[in-house]
Amino acid sequence: MTRVFSGIKPTGHLTLGNYLGAMRQWAVVDQHRAEALFCVVDLHALTVDHDPARVRRLTRQAATLLLASGLDPQLCTLYVQSHVDEHARLSYLLECVASDGEMRRMIQYKEKAARERERDGSVRLSLLTYPVLMAADILAYGTDEVPVGDDQTQHVELARDLAVRFNQRYGHTFVVPKATRPAVAARVMNLQEPASKMGKSDDSGLGIVYLLDEPDVVRKKVMRAVTDSGREVVYDPEERPGLANLLEILAACTGGNPDELSAVYQSYGALKKDTADAVVEVLRPVQARHRELCADPAYVEGVLRDGADRARKMARPVVDTAYRAIGLLPPVAEPALDAVGVADTVDETATR
């Protein structure tokens, strides 16, 4: 059976882009067609300056929203990355296979490092090496497919390269994964800056629809979305990116086609109103289920505990094999006491 892995980083409140581009696909498609693992990759949140309490809070919130979005622990494995030691164990081995040049060529490293230098004057080493940890996340499970957006494709390519290189040097150990992408709304753009992805944060938040935004807030943000000059509603991502973004969001929410939807509207206002209504309706059941889950934190904790146990059992044999293949001496097992030895110990203790 095909094995699928994907993760989400708790560096901010989850957004409409996260939902339409990934989470809904995981719930509606991936967990039903494959052996699927979904992970809140909290270790990746430590690569920049952060508030520890906020990371913990956002990790729990992300896990709760994944369940609210339809992930079923009976169908998939949902867990927190730091709860499974095999991720960190394998990451170091892969660092011993990766090269400095590969890391410094990663597009996201260049972009994030530039921002960190401007803000703090220095860059954490983990920001350079975290793509290797991401590769470990994938390779530890014998993953066949990784559902990702366009901006993460380079990281999956690195995982493929490291798997092939390790296999060639030390013997076949890892499955070589491939990236897969949803057909529509793989990359929802910022409503105020349609050339930029709808990330988890910006200076104002006006261009981001968060999954827990109230309906009135959602409508206000969509109605204020930047469109383009002109009056005709056409789908042209290159020349009319703001308009195209709205049409793609509406299409993703309603199951339509962006190009066909453009012919339905005569004005930007009508398009914005329908898009806002569609987003509110898509988020309504997610928000309702989120409220239910927040009222039962023990259930969420149980799901994460059971998920980590299952993930650990899947990852440990792969990682142990990698440790042996690369040349590390297996740990010496403690000698087991036989029944006589146990009885003798008890008897000796009793006679003292």
Protein Blocks (a to p, Z undefined) as FASTA:
>chain_A
ZZdddddddfbccdfklmmmmmmmmmmmmmmmpccdddddfklmmmpccdfklmmmmmmm
mmmmmmmnopafklmccddfklpmklmmmmmmmmmmmcfklmmmpmklmmmmmmmmmmno
pacfklmmmmmmmmmmmmmnopabdcddfklmmmmmmmmmmmmmmmmmnopfbdcddddd
dfbhkbccdfklmmbccdfbdfkommpccfklcfklmmmmmmmpccbedjbdcddfklmm
mlmmmmmmmmmmnopafklmmmmpcbfklmmmmmmmmmmmmmmmmmmmmmmmmmmmmlmm
mmmmmmmmmmmmmmmmmmmmmmmmnopacddddddddfklmmmmmmmmmmZZ
